[in-house]
């Protein structure tokens, strides 16, 4: 045996966990590029991100917990107003009540409008809406109201008649 093969034998013998033959490394999942903090703030207030972030936008609007993310945007935008109302002069309980009411109302409105704003943001970034806009509206389940709504839509789809 030559010296090189002795070293190879001794190194394998000292490290039994080392694989005998090199195995290909498992591919790491490719992470989608996240926009910088300024881009995320711009997106939070309704801005359109560049196409390089389209996979991040798609995951944000259609991934798990999308509704919570959409609903949390409105309270985040309401926090500065709640702080201003809390710092105004007056009784502490009144100032805190107003601030808490603003944040609670923002949470409720955020969940109520999450689907509508998700569809608007999907279209804004070049994706098809998840739910067609007609179904996105709250439609009363009463058959009379439903037929009246269909008649209104049919009338609005007609071209206006011109008098000649």
BELDADA-V424916 format. One record per pair of residues at least 6 apart in sequence whose ideal C-beta (glycine too) atoms are under 7 Angstrom apart, sorted by sequence separation. I is the first residue (numbers start at 1). J is the second residue. If there is no record, write none. Layout:
I,J ; I,J
//
This chain:
12,18 ; 43,49 ; 60,66 ; 122,128 ; 123,129 ; 140,146 ; 88,95 ; 122,129 ; 139,146 ; 35,43 ; 49,57 ; 122,130 ; 60,69 ; 86,95 ; 39,49 ; 85,95 ; 86,96 ; 119,129 ; 139,149 ; 119,130 ; 118,130 ; 119,131 ; 85,98 ; 86,99 ; 35,49 ; 85,99 ; 119,133 ; 115,131 ; 82,99 ; 85,102 ; 119,136 ; 35,53 ; 33,52 ; 33,53 ; 82,102 ; 116,136 ; 35,56 ; 81,102 ; 82,103 ; 115,136 ; 34,56 ; 32,55 ; 33,56 ; 32,56 ; 78,102 ; 78,103 ; 32,59 ; 75,103 ; 78,106 ; 44,73 ; 75,106 ; 44,76 ; 45,77 ; 74,106 ; 75,107 ; 74,109 ; 75,110 ; 71,107 ; 74,110 ; 73,110 ; 72,110 ; 71,110 ; 70,110 ; 71,111 ; 71,114 ; 67,111 ; 70,114 ; 67,114 ; 70,117 ; 70,118 ; 66,118 ; 61,118 ; 61,121 ; 61,122 ; 57,125 ; 62,130 ; 58,127 ; 54,125 ; 48,124 ; 49,125 ; 48,125
//
